[in-house]
Amino acid sequence: MTRPILHSYSHGIVGVDCRFVRPGMACAHVIVQEGRAAVVDVGTAYSAEDVARALHQLQIPLEQVDYLILTHVHLDHASGAGRFLELAPLAQLVVHPSGARHMINPGRLVEATEAIYGPAYVKRHYGAILPVEASRVREAPEGFVLDFKGRPLRFLETPGHARHHVCVVDEASRSIFTGDTFGVSFRELDTVEGPFVFPTTSPTQFDLEAAHASIDRLMGFNPERFYLMHYSQIEARPQLAAQLHEFLDHFAVMARRLAGSKEDQEALLYEALMRFLLDRVHQHGVRLDDDGIRALLDSDVRLNAQGLLIWALSSASASA
């Protein structure tokens, strides 16, 4: 049995590698307070087992997990919720009201994901997606504050990546758990200049203006750190927010231009996004060759192209 990969941070925060697609791709986070635990995003049914083993390493019994918090219900973040709650019998699931029904009855969520990726992909990467008992679900709308053993966790609605997305402000650590709202930042792309961050615009609810507003809202709390699902802790630098804004606008221009193409729109946009990111990654000082960078970014760029095209075509239709 493989030991989970743990990243220990200050203020009782521990990252757990979900081993989704590859190591260093997705990270669940455990908040430890007075011997109790709250988990933020659990990943897949497979990574639910890793998070349980990580808690054992941390000497926290699964009966002492109080909460499983979901930033949103995309399957790379949430498909293991049902399995994890089987393992942690007293934990409550905390999720945006619009996401709660999908955790109680995940059928439509699974169908929508299978329509994009196919049933074989869903089974291979996400595992069995189990429903959560309604009695164990606690809805967390805008402004909800969860008192975790005297440690307030404040929930913000942060649409853009998804309409039901929330971020969690942890005042004790001056940090925010951002899910996908503050983009993606893989540690392999870190240089002396710091982390490299780019937006995630995956289907089907990407909203350009909401994404801009949510980034600004997070920065308005003057946090010291962000905890991203992809991948874990980064410093909350204003220049990173500026880069996300710049990239979002570039992505939108490319998507609008190619949405009217009569050729393979998705393939064209994928390659345009990849070339843009390759150029910026090299400017950032990353020493990997193009093949190595493409391998790291492939799945995210593919999803970004799909989500941007849905947004661009919908925007064009709405303005027609």
DRENDO-1510 file (C-alpha; in Angstrom, 1 decimal, always signed):
<recs>
REC; n; res; u; v; w
REC; 1; MET; +0.0; +0.0; +0.0 .
REC; 2; THR; +1.5; +3.3; -1.1 .
REC; 3; ARG; +1.9; +5.9; +1.6 .
REC; 4; PRO; +0.2; +9.2; +0.8 .
REC; 5; ILE; +2.3; +12.2; -0.1 .
REC; 6; LEU; +1.9; +14.8; +2.5 .
REC; 7; HIS; +2.8; +18.5; +2.5 .
REC; 8; SER; +2.9; +20.1; +6.0 .
REC; 9; TYR; +2.3; +23.8; +6.3 .
REC; 10; SER; +1.8; +26.2; +9.2 .
REC; 11; HIS; -1.4; +26.6; +11.2 .
REC; 12; GLY; -2.3; +22.9; +11.1 .
REC; 13; ILE; -2.8; +22.8; +7.3 .
REC; 14; VAL; -1.6; +19.6; +5.5 .
REC; 15; GLY; -1.8; +18.9; +1.8 .
REC; 16; VAL; -2.5; +15.4; +0.6 .
REC; 17; ASP; -1.6; +14.4; -3.0 .
REC; 18; CYS; -4.7; +12.9; -4.6 .
REC; 19; ARG; -2.6; +11.2; -7.3 .
REC; 20; PHE; -5.2; +12.2; -9.8 .
REC; 21; VAL; -3.8; +11.6; -13.3 .
REC; 22; ARG; -0.3; +12.0; -11.9 .
REC; 23; PRO; +1.4; +13.1; -8.7 .
REC; 24; GLY; +1.4; +16.8; -8.2 .
REC; 25; MET; -1.8; +17.3; -10.2 .
REC; 26; ALA; -4.5; +17.6; -7.4 .
REC; 27; CYS; -4.2; +18.2; -3.7 .
REC; 28; ALA; -6.8; +17.8; -0.9 .
REC; 29; HIS; -6.2; +19.8; +2.2 .
REC; 30; VAL; -6.7; +18.9; +5.9 .
REC; 31; ILE; -7.1; +21.6; +8.5 .
REC; 32; VAL; -6.2; +20.3; +12.0 .
REC; 33; GLN; -7.7; +22.1; +15.0 .
REC; 34; GLU; -7.6; +20.9; +18.6 .
REC; 35; GLY; -7.2; +17.3; +17.5 .
REC; 36; ARG; -10.1; +17.4; +15.1 .
REC; 37; ALA; -10.0; +17.6; +11.3 .
REC; 38; ALA; -11.8; +19.4; +8.4 .
REC; 39; VAL; -11.0; +18.3; +4.9 .
REC; 40; VAL; -11.2; +20.8; +1.9 .
REC; 41; ASP; -11.9; +19.0; -1.4 .
REC; 42; VAL; -11.3; +15.2; -1.3 .
REC; 43; GLY; -10.7; +14.4; -4.9 .
REC; 44; THR; -11.9; +11.0; -6.3 .
REC; 45; ALA; -13.1; +7.8; -4.8 .
REC; 46; TYR; -9.5; +6.6; -5.0 .
REC; 47; SER; -8.0; +9.6; -3.3 .
REC; 48; ALA; -10.6; +9.4; -0.5 .
REC; 49; GLU; -8.7; +6.3; +0.6 .
REC; 50; ASP; -5.4; +8.4; +0.5 .
REC; 51; VAL; -6.9; +11.1; +2.6 .
REC; 52; ALA; -8.1; +8.5; +5.2 .
REC; 53; ARG; -4.5; +7.1; +5.3 .
REC; 54; ALA; -3.1; +10.6; +5.7 .
REC; 55; LEU; -5.3; +11.2; +8.7 .
REC; 56; HIS; -4.0; +8.0; +10.2 .
REC; 57; GLN; -0.5; +9.2; +9.7 .
REC; 58; LEU; -1.5; +12.4; +11.4 .
REC; 59; GLN; -2.8; +10.4; +14.3 .
REC; 60; ILE; -6.4; +11.7; +13.8 .
REC; 61; PRO; -9.0; +9.0; +14.0 .
REC; 62; LEU; -11.6; +9.1; +11.2 .
REC; 63; GLU; -14.3; +9.6; +13.9 .
REC; 64; GLN; -12.6; +12.9; +14.7 .
REC; 65; VAL; -13.2; +14.4; +11.2 .
REC; 66; ASP; -15.9; +17.0; +11.6 .
REC; 67; TYR; -16.3; +18.3; +8.1 .
REC; 68; LEU; -15.7; +17.6; +4.4 .
REC; 69; ILE; -15.9; +20.9; +2.6 .
REC; 70; LEU; -16.3; +21.1; -1.1 .
REC; 71; THR; -15.3; +24.2; -3.1 .
REC; 72; HIS; -17.5; +22.9; -5.9 .
REC; 73; VAL; -18.7; +19.6; -7.2 .
REC; 74; HIS; -16.6; +19.0; -10.3 .
REC; 75; LEU; -15.6; +15.4; -10.1 .
REC; 76; ASP; -11.8; +15.9; -9.7 .
REC; 77; HIS; -12.7; +17.7; -6.4 .
REC; 78; ALA; -15.8; +16.0; -5.2 .
REC; 79; SER; -16.4; +12.5; -6.7 .
REC; 80; GLY; -14.9; +10.8; -3.6 .
REC; 81; ALA; -17.2; +12.6; -1.2 .
REC; 82; GLY; -19.6; +9.7; -0.7 .
REC; 83; ARG; -16.7; +7.2; -0.2 .
REC; 84; PHE; -14.9; +9.5; +2.3 .
REC; 85; LEU; -18.1; +10.0; +4.3 .
REC; 86; GLU; -18.4; +6.2; +4.6 .
REC; 87; LEU; -14.9; +6.2; +6.1 .
REC; 88; ALA; -15.5; +9.2; +8.3 .
REC; 89; PRO; -18.8; +8.3; +9.9 .
REC; 90; LEU; -19.4; +11.5; +11.9 .
REC; 91; ALA; -18.3; +14.1; +9.3 .
REC; 92; GLN; -20.8; +16.5; +7.7 .
REC; 93; LEU; -20.5; +17.5; +4.0 .
REC; 94; VAL; -20.4; +21.3; +3.6 .
REC; 95; VAL; -21.2; +22.5; +0.1 .
REC; 96; HIS; -22.9; +25.4; -1.8 .
REC; 97; PRO; -26.7; +25.0; -1.9 .
REC; 98; SER; -26.6; +24.5; -5.7 .
REC; 99; GLY; -24.1; +21.7; -5.4 .
REC; 100; ALA; -25.8; +19.9; -2.5 .
REC; 101; ARG; -28.4; +18.2; -4.6 .
REC; 102; HIS; -25.7; +16.7; -6.9 .
REC; 103; MET; -24.0; +15.1; -3.9 .
REC; 104; ILE; -27.2; +13.7; -2.6 .
REC; 105; ASN; -28.1; +12.4; -6.1 .
REC; 106; PRO; -25.0; +12.4; -8.3 .
REC; 107; GLY; -26.7; +10.8; -11.3 .
REC; 108; ARG; -27.1; +13.9; -13.5 .
REC; 109; LEU; -23.5; +15.0; -12.6 .
REC; 110; VAL; -22.1; +11.7; -13.6 .
REC; 111; GLU; -24.1; +11.7; -16.9 .
REC; 112; ALA; -22.9; +15.2; -17.8 .
REC; 113; THR; -19.3; +14.2; -17.1 .
REC; 114; GLU; -19.7; +11.0; -19.1 .
REC; 115; ALA; -21.1; +13.0; -22.0 .
REC; 116; ILE; -17.8; +15.0; -22.1 .
REC; 117; TYR; -15.2; +12.3; -21.3 .
REC; 118; GLY; -17.0; +9.0; -21.8 .
REC; 119; PRO; -17.9; +6.3; -19.2 .
REC; 120; ALA; -14.6; +4.5; -19.4 .
REC; 121; TYR; -12.7; +7.7; -18.5 .
REC; 122; VAL; -15.0; +8.5; -15.6 .
REC; 123; LYS; -14.7; +5.0; -14.1 .
REC; 124; ARG; -10.9; +4.9; -14.5 .
REC; 125; HIS; -10.2; +8.4; -13.1 .
REC; 126; TYR; -13.0; +9.0; -10.6 .
REC; 127; GLY; -14.1; +5.5; -9.4 .
REC; 128; ALA; -17.6; +4.7; -8.0 .
REC; 129; ILE; -19.4; +8.0; -7.2 .
REC; 130; LEU; -21.6; +7.3; -4.2 .
REC; 131; PRO; -24.6; +9.4; -3.0 .
REC; 132; VAL; -24.4; +11.3; +0.3 .
REC; 133; GLU; -27.2; +11.0; +2.8 .
REC; 134; ALA; -29.2; +14.3; +2.9 .
REC; 135; SER; -29.1; +14.4; +6.7 .
REC; 136; ARG; -25.3; +14.7; +6.5 .
REC; 137; VAL; -25.3; +17.7; +4.1 .
REC; 138; ARG; -24.9; +21.2; +5.4 .
REC; 139; GLU; -25.4; +24.0; +2.8 .
REC; 140; ALA; -23.0; +26.9; +2.8 .
REC; 141; PRO; -24.3; +30.0; +0.9 .
REC; 142; GLU; -22.6; +33.3; +0.6 .
REC; 143; GLY; -21.5; +34.7; +4.0 .
REC; 144; PHE; -21.9; +31.4; +5.8 .
REC; 145; VAL; -19.4; +31.0; +8.7 .
REC; 146; LEU; -18.5; +27.6; +10.0 .
REC; 147; ASP; -17.2; +27.5; +13.5 .
REC; 148; PHE; -14.6; +24.8; +13.5 .
REC; 149; LYS; -13.5; +24.4; +17.1 .
REC; 150; GLY; -13.3; +28.2; +17.5 .
REC; 151; ARG; -11.6; +28.6; +14.1 .
REC; 152; PRO; -14.0; +30.5; +11.8 .
REC; 153; LEU; -14.1; +29.4; +8.2 .
REC; 154; ARG; -16.0; +32.0; +6.0 .
REC; 155; PHE; -17.6; +31.0; +2.8 .
REC; 156; LEU; -17.6; +33.3; -0.3 .
REC; 157; GLU; -19.5; +32.7; -3.5 .
REC; 158; THR; -16.9; +32.9; -6.2 .
REC; 159; PRO; -18.5; +32.1; -9.6 .
REC; 160; GLY; -16.5; +32.2; -12.9 .
REC; 161; HIS; -15.1; +28.7; -13.0 .
REC; 162; ALA; -18.5; +27.3; -11.9 .
REC; 163; ARG; -21.7; +29.0; -10.7 .
REC; 164; HIS; -21.8; +27.0; -7.5 .
REC; 165; HIS; -18.1; +27.6; -6.6 .
REC; 166; VAL; -17.2; +28.8; -3.1 .
REC; 167; CYS; -13.9; +29.7; -1.6 .
REC; 168; VAL; -13.1; +29.4; +2.1 .
REC; 169; VAL; -11.4; +32.1; +4.1 .
REC; 170; ASP; -9.4; +30.8; +7.1 .
REC; 171; GLU; -8.8; +33.8; +9.3 .
REC; 172; ALA; -6.4; +31.9; +11.6 .
REC; 173; SER; -3.8; +31.4; +8.8 .
REC; 174; ARG; -4.7; +34.4; +6.7 .
REC; 175; SER; -5.3; +32.0; +3.9 .
REC; 176; ILE; -8.0; +31.2; +1.4 .
REC; 177; PHE; -8.8; +27.7; +0.0 .
REC; 178; THR; -9.5; +28.7; -3.6 .
REC; 179; GLY; -10.5; +25.4; -5.3 .
REC; 180; ASP; -10.2; +26.5; -9.0 .
REC; 181; THR; -11.1; +30.2; -8.6 .
REC; 182; PHE; -7.4; +31.4; -8.4 .
REC; 183; GLY; -6.4; +29.2; -11.3 .
REC; 184; VAL; -3.9; +26.4; -11.6 .
REC; 185; SER; -0.2; +26.5; -10.5 .
REC; 186; PHE; +1.9; +23.4; -10.8 .
REC; 187; ARG; +5.1; +23.1; -8.7 .
REC; 188; GLU; +7.1; +21.8; -11.6 .
REC; 189; LEU; +6.8; +25.3; -13.2 .
REC; 190; ASP; +8.1; +27.2; -10.1 .
REC; 191; THR; +11.3; +29.3; -10.7 .
REC; 192; VAL; +13.3; +31.9; -8.9 .
REC; 193; GLU; +10.5; +34.3; -10.0 .
REC; 194; GLY; +8.0; +32.3; -8.0 .
REC; 195; PRO; +5.0; +30.3; -9.1 .
REC; 196; PHE; +3.4; +30.3; -12.5 .
REC; 197; VAL; -0.4; +30.5; -12.4 .
REC; 198; PHE; -3.0; +30.3; -15.2 .
REC; 199; PRO; -6.8; +30.2; -15.3 .
REC; 200; THR; -8.9; +27.1; -15.5 .
REC; 201; THR; -11.9; +27.6; -17.8 .
REC; 202; SER; -13.3; +24.1; -18.0 .
REC; 203; PRO; -16.8; +23.3; -19.2 .
REC; 204; THR; -19.6; +24.1; -18.8 .
REC; 205; GLN; -20.2; +27.2; -16.6 .
REC; 206; PHE; -17.2; +29.4; -17.3 .
REC; 207; ASP; -18.1; +33.1; -17.1 .
REC; 208; LEU; -15.4; +35.6; -18.0 .
REC; 209; GLU; -16.7; +38.7; -16.1 .
REC; 210; ALA; -17.5; +36.6; -13.0 .
REC; 211; ALA; -14.0; +35.1; -13.0 .
REC; 212; HIS; -12.5; +38.5; -13.1 .
REC; 213; ALA; -14.7; +39.7; -10.2 .
REC; 214; SER; -14.0; +36.6; -8.1 .
REC; 215; ILE; -10.2; +37.0; -8.4 .
REC; 216; ASP; -10.5; +40.7; -7.3 .
REC; 217; ARG; -12.7; +39.6; -4.4 .
REC; 218; LEU; -10.2; +37.1; -3.1 .
REC; 219; MET; -7.4; +39.7; -3.2 .
REC; 220; GLY; -9.6; +42.1; -1.3 .
REC; 221; PHE; -9.2; +40.0; +1.8 .
REC; 222; ASN; -5.4; +40.7; +1.7 .
REC; 223; PRO; -4.5; +37.0; +2.3 .
REC; 224; GLU; -1.0; +35.8; +2.8 .
REC; 225; ARG; -1.5; +32.4; +1.0 .
REC; 226; PHE; -3.8; +30.6; -1.3 .
REC; 227; TYR; -4.4; +26.8; -1.2 .
REC; 228; LEU; -5.2; +25.6; -4.7 .
REC; 229; MET; -6.5; +22.1; -5.6 .
REC; 230; HIS; -4.0; +22.2; -8.5 .
REC; 231; TYR; -1.5; +22.4; -6.8 .
REC; 232; SER; -1.5; +23.4; -3.1 .
REC; 233; GLN; +0.1; +26.4; -1.4 .
REC; 234; ILE; +1.2; +29.6; -3.2 .
REC; 235; GLU; +1.8; +33.1; -1.9 .
REC; 236; ALA; -1.1; +35.5; -2.6 .
REC; 237; ARG; +0.9; +38.0; -4.7 .
REC; 238; PRO; -0.8; +40.8; -6.5 .
REC; 239; GLN; +1.2; +40.1; -9.7 .
REC; 240; LEU; -0.3; +36.6; -9.8 .
REC; 241; ALA; -3.8; +38.1; -9.8 .
REC; 242; ALA; -2.7; +40.5; -12.5 .
REC; 243; GLN; -1.4; +37.6; -14.6 .
REC; 244; LEU; -4.7; +35.7; -14.2 .
REC; 245; HIS; -6.6; +38.8; -15.4 .
REC; 246; GLU; -4.3; +39.2; -18.4 .
REC; 247; PHE; -4.5; +35.5; -19.3 .
REC; 248; LEU; -8.3; +35.4; -19.0 .
REC; 249; ASP; -8.6; +38.3; -21.5 .
REC; 250; HIS; -6.1; +36.7; -23.9 .
REC; 251; PHE; -8.0; +33.4; -23.7 .
REC; 252; ALA; -11.3; +35.2; -24.4 .
REC; 253; VAL; -10.0; +36.9; -27.5 .
REC; 254; MET; -8.7; +33.6; -28.9 .
REC; 255; ALA; -11.9; +31.8; -28.1 .
REC; 256; ARG; -14.1; +34.5; -29.7 .
REC; 257; ARG; -11.9; +34.6; -32.8 .
REC; 258; LEU; -11.9; +30.8; -33.3 .
REC; 259; ALA; -15.5; +30.2; -32.3 .
REC; 260; GLY; -16.5; +31.3; -35.8 .
REC; 261; SER; -14.1; +29.1; -37.6 .
REC; 262; LYS; -15.4; +26.4; -39.9 .
REC; 263; GLU; -12.5; +24.1; -39.1 .
REC; 264; ASP; -12.0; +22.1; -35.9 .
REC; 265; GLN; -12.5; +24.9; -33.4 .
REC; 266; GLU; -11.5; +22.9; -30.4 .
REC; 267; ALA; -8.2; +21.7; -31.9 .
REC; 268; LEU; -7.3; +25.2; -33.2 .
REC; 269; LEU; -8.1; +26.8; -29.8 .
REC; 270; TYR; -6.2; +24.0; -27.9 .
REC; 271; GLU; -3.1; +24.7; -30.0 .
REC; 272; ALA; -3.4; +28.5; -29.7 .
REC; 273; LEU; -3.7; +28.3; -25.9 .
REC; 274; MET; -0.8; +25.8; -25.7 .
REC; 275; ARG; +1.5; +28.0; -27.8 .
REC; 276; PHE; +0.5; +31.1; -25.7 .
REC; 277; LEU; +1.3; +29.2; -22.4 .
REC; 278; LEU; +4.5; +27.7; -23.7 .
REC; 279; ASP; +5.8; +31.2; -24.5 .
REC; 280; ARG; +4.8; +32.6; -21.1 .
REC; 281; VAL; +6.2; +29.5; -19.3 .
REC; 282; HIS; +9.6; +30.0; -21.0 .
REC; 283; GLN; +9.5; +33.7; -20.2 .
REC; 284; HIS; +9.0; +32.7; -16.6 .
REC; 285; GLY; +12.3; +30.9; -16.7 .
REC; 286; VAL; +11.1; +27.3; -16.7 .
REC; 287; ARG; +13.9; +25.0; -18.0 .
REC; 288; LEU; +11.7; +22.1; -19.2 .
REC; 289; ASP; +11.6; +21.5; -22.9 .
REC; 290; ASP; +8.4; +22.0; -24.9 .
REC; 291; ASP; +7.4; +18.3; -24.8 .
REC; 292; GLY; +7.7; +18.3; -21.0 .
REC; 293; ILE; +5.6; +21.4; -20.6 .
REC; 294; ARG; +3.0; +20.1; -23.0 .
REC; 295; ALA; +2.7; +16.9; -21.0 .
REC; 296; LEU; +2.2; +18.9; -17.8 .
REC; 297; LEU; -0.4; +21.2; -19.3 .
REC; 298; ASP; -2.2; +19.0; -21.8 .
REC; 299; SER; -5.3; +18.0; -19.8 .
REC; 300; ASP; -5.9; +21.5; -18.5 .
REC; 301; VAL; -5.4; +23.2; -21.9 .
REC; 302; ARG; -7.8; +20.7; -23.4 .
REC; 303; LEU; -10.5; +21.4; -20.8 .
REC; 304; ASN; -9.8; +25.2; -21.1 .
REC; 305; ALA; -10.4; +25.0; -24.9 .
REC; 306; GLN; -13.7; +23.1; -24.4 .
REC; 307; GLY; -15.0; +25.5; -21.7 .
REC; 308; LEU; -13.9; +28.7; -23.6 .
REC; 309; LEU; -15.7; +27.5; -26.8 .
REC; 310; ILE; -18.9; +26.8; -24.9 .
REC; 311; TRP; -18.7; +30.3; -23.4 .
REC; 312; ALA; -17.8; +32.1; -26.6 .
REC; 313; LEU; -20.6; +30.4; -28.6 .
REC; 314; SER; -23.1; +31.1; -25.8 .
REC; 315; SER; -22.0; +34.7; -25.6 .
REC; 316; ALA; -22.3; +35.1; -29.4 .
REC; 317; SER; -25.8; +33.6; -29.4 .
REC; 318; ALA; -27.0; +35.8; -26.5 .
REC; 319; SER; -25.8; +39.0; -28.2 .
REC; 320; ALA; -27.3; +38.0; -31.6 .
</recs>
